[in-house]
């Protein structure tokens, strides 16, 4: 009886690890139902966002003019 419990305790980790790997691999095998085609205007939208962010960075990088704030 003691050797059976010892064997079960010894095999619990490898068996559990094998089951976990099997379930994870099973989930990764599923094919997506249908891939969505790329959005037609997405590249142009990204370019416009890039231009806008570049202009914002340039505005933020300009040194502040302490004289302009004085009256």
Rosetta constraint file for C-alpha pairs under 8 A:
AtomPair CA 1 CA 5 HARMONIC 6.45 0.50
AtomPair CA 2 CA 6 HARMONIC 6.17 0.50
AtomPair CA 3 CA 7 HARMONIC 6.06 0.50
AtomPair CA 4 CA 8 HARMONIC 6.20 0.50
AtomPair CA 5 CA 9 HARMONIC 6.10 0.50
AtomPair CA 6 CA 10 HARMONIC 6.07 0.50
AtomPair CA 7 CA 11 HARMONIC 6.15 0.50
AtomPair CA 8 CA 12 HARMONIC 5.96 0.50
AtomPair CA 9 CA 13 HARMONIC 7.76 0.50
AtomPair CA 11 CA 15 HARMONIC 6.00 0.50
AtomPair CA 12 CA 16 HARMONIC 5.94 0.50
AtomPair CA 13 CA 17 HARMONIC 6.03 0.50
AtomPair CA 14 CA 18 HARMONIC 6.07 0.50
AtomPair CA 15 CA 19 HARMONIC 6.20 0.50
AtomPair CA 16 CA 20 HARMONIC 6.15 0.50
AtomPair CA 17 CA 21 HARMONIC 6.19 0.50
AtomPair CA 18 CA 22 HARMONIC 6.13 0.50
AtomPair CA 19 CA 23 HARMONIC 6.21 0.50
AtomPair CA 20 CA 24 HARMONIC 6.19 0.50
AtomPair CA 21 CA 25 HARMONIC 6.05 0.50
AtomPair CA 22 CA 26 HARMONIC 6.04 0.50
AtomPair CA 23 CA 27 HARMONIC 6.36 0.50
AtomPair CA 24 CA 28 HARMONIC 6.47 0.50
AtomPair CA 25 CA 29 HARMONIC 6.38 0.50
AtomPair CA 26 CA 30 HARMONIC 7.30 0.50
AtomPair CA 38 CA 42 HARMONIC 7.61 0.50
AtomPair CA 41 CA 45 HARMONIC 6.19 0.50
AtomPair CA 42 CA 46 HARMONIC 6.15 0.50
AtomPair CA 43 CA 47 HARMONIC 6.24 0.50
AtomPair CA 44 CA 48 HARMONIC 6.21 0.50
AtomPair CA 45 CA 49 HARMONIC 6.19 0.50
AtomPair CA 46 CA 50 HARMONIC 6.07 0.50
AtomPair CA 47 CA 51 HARMONIC 6.21 0.50
AtomPair CA 48 CA 52 HARMONIC 6.14 0.50
AtomPair CA 49 CA 53 HARMONIC 6.06 0.50
AtomPair CA 50 CA 54 HARMONIC 6.05 0.50
AtomPair CA 51 CA 55 HARMONIC 6.23 0.50
AtomPair CA 52 CA 56 HARMONIC 6.26 0.50
AtomPair CA 53 CA 57 HARMONIC 6.13 0.50
AtomPair CA 54 CA 58 HARMONIC 6.23 0.50
AtomPair CA 55 CA 59 HARMONIC 6.19 0.50
AtomPair CA 56 CA 60 HARMONIC 6.20 0.50
AtomPair CA 57 CA 61 HARMONIC 6.04 0.50
AtomPair CA 58 CA 62 HARMONIC 6.38 0.50
AtomPair CA 65 CA 69 HARMONIC 7.28 0.50
AtomPair CA 66 CA 70 HARMONIC 7.19 0.50
